[in-house]
Amino acid sequence: MDAAKPKSPKPNAKKPKAAALEAAEPKAKKPKAAAPKAKKPNAMMHAPTMELDGRRGFVERREGNRHVSVFRVGRLVCGDRDQLCVIRNISAGGVAIEANIVPAIGSRVTVELRSDRRLDATVRWSRPREAGVNFDAPIDVAAMLKEERPSILRLQPRAPRFIRHGAVHVAGTTESIDGVVANISINGVGIIGDAEFQRDEAVVVSIEGLGAAHGVVRWNARGEIGVRLTRPLSYRALADWLDARADQTTP
């Protein structure tokens, strides 16, 4: 018998396509969307209760516009003593104040926010340099804080003034004098002295214990001069200066 023919080997499996033999290139991953960066707080951001007042900057209003946070200089009178104070907040029923010497709880006081507004009140709480007082009668806060323009009589409410005395030197454009402080506020000073300063004349006022300040002459009559300061005096310096002369007459 003829030897069986060897079986021919099976043809190799189909060769993969050339494209398949090439190393598959990894698919480029889509970059993940970057998480939004947290916004840095804006320095001008303010609490929802804050609103912008054209004349007084930001003020805080709470409890249906009944409580307003302000920073206003006032005059606090207790008995025969008066002193400079800062009104921290105000409502129809009272104010929170800051002062060098805080009256005792239950003390009767008068709070003067400006020359034409004096409010009788009672101290209800106190702590070092701070106190809360209740008015004898409710007030209209908006009307109290309103900045009024001069009337037809040229009268205008001013910052509270204090009767104090001290040596002062006034230098103008053509002359200078030595005088005595008659009264003073954070924005101006009344001076006893005989000089020929003209209205709106620029002057430098040097008050003993307070230093020098630039100002403008507002009036000059009967041996007295009224000067409005170009910049307010330092609250702390003025408060201490007034307290050092607290035994002098108050209005």
LODREN-129098 format. One line per 4 residues: number of its first residue (from 1); their letters; for each residue x negated, y negated, z negated of C-alpha. Coordinates in nm, 2 decimals, decimal comma. Layout:
<sites>
NUM = A = X:Y:Z  ...
</sites>
This chain:
<sites>
1 = MDAA = 0,00:0,00:0,00  -0,12:-0,34:0,08  -0,23:-0,54:-0,22  0,03:-0,79:-0,31
5 = KPKS = -0,05:-1,13:-0,20  -0,13:-1,36:-0,49  0,13:-1,61:-0,54  0,02:-1,95:-0,44
9 = PKPN = 0,01:-2,19:-0,73  0,30:-2,41:-0,77  0,24:-2,75:-0,64  0,15:-3,00:-0,91
13 = AKKP = 0,43:-3,19:-1,05  0,51:-3,50:-0,86  0,26:-3,77:-0,93  0,41:-4,06:-1,11
17 = KAAA = 0,44:-4,37:-0,92  0,15:-4,60:-0,93  0,34:-4,86:-1,11  0,42:-4,61:-1,38
21 = LEAA = 0,05:-4,52:-1,41  -0,04:-4,87:-1,49  -0,03:-4,96:-1,85  0,29:-5,13:-1,91
25 = EPKA = 0,23:-5,49:-2,00  0,39:-5,58:-2,32  0,68:-5,81:-2,28  0,61:-6,15:-2,41
29 = KKPK = 0,82:-6,20:-2,72  1,03:-6,51:-2,71  0,91:-6,75:-2,98  1,15:-6,77:-3,27
33 = AAAP = 1,31:-7,10:-3,30  1,13:-7,29:-3,57  1,33:-7,35:-3,88  1,43:-7,71:-3,90
37 = KAKK = 1,20:-7,90:-4,13  1,36:-8,03:-4,44  1,40:-8,41:-4,41  1,19:-8,61:-4,65
41 = PNAM = 1,40:-8,82:-4,87  1,43:-9,17:-4,74  1,30:-9,43:-4,98  1,60:-9,64:-4,90
45 = MHAP = 1,85:-9,37:-4,98  2,09:-9,46:-5,26  2,35:-9,29:-5,47  2,70:-9,26:-5,33
49 = TMEL = 2,81:-9,51:-5,60  2,57:-9,77:-5,47  2,67:-10,04:-5,22  2,49:-10,33:-5,07
53 = DGRR = 2,58:-10,68:-5,19  2,46:-10,95:-4,96  2,35:-11,17:-5,24  2,25:-10,93:-5,52
57 = GFVE = 2,10:-10,63:-5,33  2,22:-10,28:-5,43  2,46:-10,27:-5,72  2,62:-9,96:-5,86
61 = RREG = 2,99:-9,93:-5,89  3,16:-9,65:-6,09  3,50:-9,57:-6,23  3,70:-9,73:-5,95
65 = NRHV = 3,49:-10,05:-5,93  3,52:-10,11:-6,31  3,16:-10,06:-6,40  2,88:-10,25:-6,22
69 = SVFR = 2,51:-10,20:-6,28  2,32:-10,53:-6,24  2,00:-10,69:-6,34  2,08:-11,04:-6,45
73 = VGRL = 1,92:-11,27:-6,70  2,15:-11,41:-6,97  2,16:-11,58:-7,31  2,26:-11,39:-7,62
77 = VCGD = 2,37:-11,60:-7,92  2,41:-11,45:-8,27  2,47:-11,69:-8,55  2,23:-11,99:-8,52
81 = RDQL = 1,98:-11,79:-8,31  1,98:-11,75:-7,93  1,75:-11,54:-7,71  1,69:-11,44:-7,35
85 = CVIR = 1,85:-11,11:-7,25  1,90:-10,89:-6,95  2,25:-10,77:-6,85  2,20:-10,41:-6,74
89 = NISA = 2,56:-10,33:-6,66  2,90:-10,50:-6,69  3,26:-10,39:-6,69  3,59:-10,57:-6,76
93 = GGVA = 3,55:-10,47:-7,13  3,18:-10,54:-7,21  2,82:-10,53:-7,12  2,50:-10,33:-7,20
97 = IEAN = 2,21:-10,57:-7,27  1,84:-10,56:-7,33  1,68:-10,81:-7,58  1,38:-10,84:-7,80
101 = IVPA = 1,59:-10,85:-8,12  1,91:-10,65:-8,12  2,19:-10,77:-8,35  2,33:-10,51:-8,59
105 = IGSR = 2,64:-10,31:-8,50  2,95:-10,51:-8,58  2,78:-10,85:-8,53  2,97:-11,12:-8,36
109 = VTVE = 2,78:-11,25:-8,05  2,83:-11,48:-7,75  2,70:-11,37:-7,41  2,63:-11,64:-7,16
113 = LRSD = 2,58:-11,52:-6,80  2,55:-11,87:-6,66  2,60:-12,22:-6,77  2,98:-12,22:-6,73
117 = RRLD = 3,06:-11,87:-6,85  3,03:-11,78:-7,22  3,20:-11,47:-7,36  3,27:-11,39:-7,72
121 = ATVR = 3,20:-11,02:-7,81  3,12:-10,77:-8,08  2,82:-10,53:-8,09  2,94:-10,17:-8,07
125 = WSRP = 2,62:-9,97:-8,04  2,25:-10,05:-8,06  1,90:-9,89:-8,03  1,56:-10,05:-8,00
129 = REAG = 1,58:-10,34:-7,75  1,92:-10,23:-7,62  2,28:-10,29:-7,73  2,64:-10,25:-7,60
133 = VNFD = 2,89:-10,52:-7,67  3,27:-10,54:-7,62  3,43:-10,86:-7,51  3,72:-11,00:-7,71
137 = APID = 3,93:-11,02:-7,39  3,89:-10,84:-7,05  3,72:-11,03:-6,77  3,73:-11,03:-6,39
141 = VAAM = 3,39:-10,88:-6,31  3,39:-10,99:-5,94  3,47:-11,35:-6,04  3,20:-11,34:-6,31
145 = LKEE = 2,93:-11,22:-6,07  3,03:-11,44:-5,78  2,76:-11,69:-5,67  2,94:-12,02:-5,64
149 = RPSI = 2,83:-12,31:-5,42  2,81:-12,67:-5,54  3,14:-12,84:-5,57  3,23:-13,18:-5,42
153 = LRLQ = 3,09:-13,33:-5,75  2,76:-13,16:-5,68  2,79:-12,95:-5,99  2,67:-12,59:-5,98
157 = PRAP = 2,66:-12,32:-6,24  2,30:-12,26:-6,35  2,11:-11,99:-6,52  2,15:-12,02:-6,91
161 = RFIR = 1,93:-12,29:-7,06  1,75:-12,29:-7,39  1,68:-12,59:-7,61  1,31:-12,55:-7,69
165 = HGAV = 1,02:-12,79:-7,71  0,65:-12,77:-7,60  0,38:-12,96:-7,44  0,39:-12,98:-7,06
169 = HVAG = 0,18:-13,14:-6,79  0,34:-13,23:-6,45  0,12:-13,30:-6,15  0,29:-13,45:-5,84
173 = TTES = 0,16:-13,57:-5,50  0,07:-13,92:-5,62  0,07:-13,91:-6,01  0,07:-13,68:-6,31
177 = IDGV = 0,21:-13,71:-6,66  0,20:-13,54:-7,00  0,55:-13,47:-7,14  0,76:-13,25:-7,36
181 = VANI = 0,99:-12,97:-7,26  1,35:-13,06:-7,34  1,52:-12,74:-7,22  1,42:-12,45:-7,01
185 = SING = 1,56:-12,16:-6,81  1,40:-11,88:-6,61  1,45:-12,10:-6,29  1,39:-12,45:-6,41
189 = VGII = 1,28:-12,69:-6,68  1,40:-13,03:-6,82  1,11:-13,26:-6,92  1,10:-13,57:-7,13
193 = GDAE = 0,85:-13,81:-6,96  0,84:-14,14:-6,78  0,72:-14,10:-6,42  0,81:-14,21:-6,07
197 = FQRD = 0,85:-13,87:-5,91  1,08:-13,86:-5,61  1,37:-13,62:-5,55  1,24:-13,30:-5,37
201 = EAVV = 0,88:-13,39:-5,45  0,66:-13,08:-5,50  0,50:-13,06:-5,84  0,30:-12,82:-6,05
205 = VSIE = 0,44:-12,78:-6,41  0,19:-12,65:-6,67  0,37:-12,54:-6,99  0,17:-12,47:-7,30
209 = GLGA = 0,20:-12,10:-7,37  0,36:-12,02:-7,03  0,10:-12,13:-6,78  0,14:-12,32:-6,45
213 = AHGV = 0,43:-12,29:-6,20  0,52:-12,46:-5,88  0,84:-12,65:-5,85  1,05:-12,93:-5,69
217 = VRWN = 1,19:-13,24:-5,86  1,57:-13,22:-5,85  1,64:-13,54:-6,05  1,46:-13,82:-6,23
221 = ARGE = 1,65:-14,06:-6,46  1,64:-14,23:-6,79  1,30:-14,09:-6,89  1,38:-13,73:-6,81
225 = IGVR = 1,29:-13,51:-6,51  1,46:-13,20:-6,38  1,24:-12,95:-6,20  1,36:-12,64:-6,02
229 = LTRP = 1,08:-12,37:-6,01  0,99:-12,22:-5,68  0,97:-11,88:-5,84  1,14:-11,76:-6,16
233 = LSYR = 0,93:-11,74:-6,47  0,82:-11,40:-6,60  1,11:-11,26:-6,80  0,89:-11,11:-7,07
237 = ALAD = 0,66:-11,41:-7,10  0,96:-11,65:-7,13  1,15:-11,42:-7,38  0,84:-11,41:-7,60
241 = WLDA = 0,79:-11,79:-7,56  1,15:-11,86:-7,67  1,13:-11,62:-7,96  0,82:-11,79:-8,09
245 = RADQ = 1,02:-12,12:-8,10  1,35:-11,97:-8,22  1,38:-12,21:-8,52  1,43:-12,50:-8,28
249 = TTP = 1,78:-12,64:-8,22  2,03:-12,44:-8,00  2,32:-12,61:-7,83
</sites>
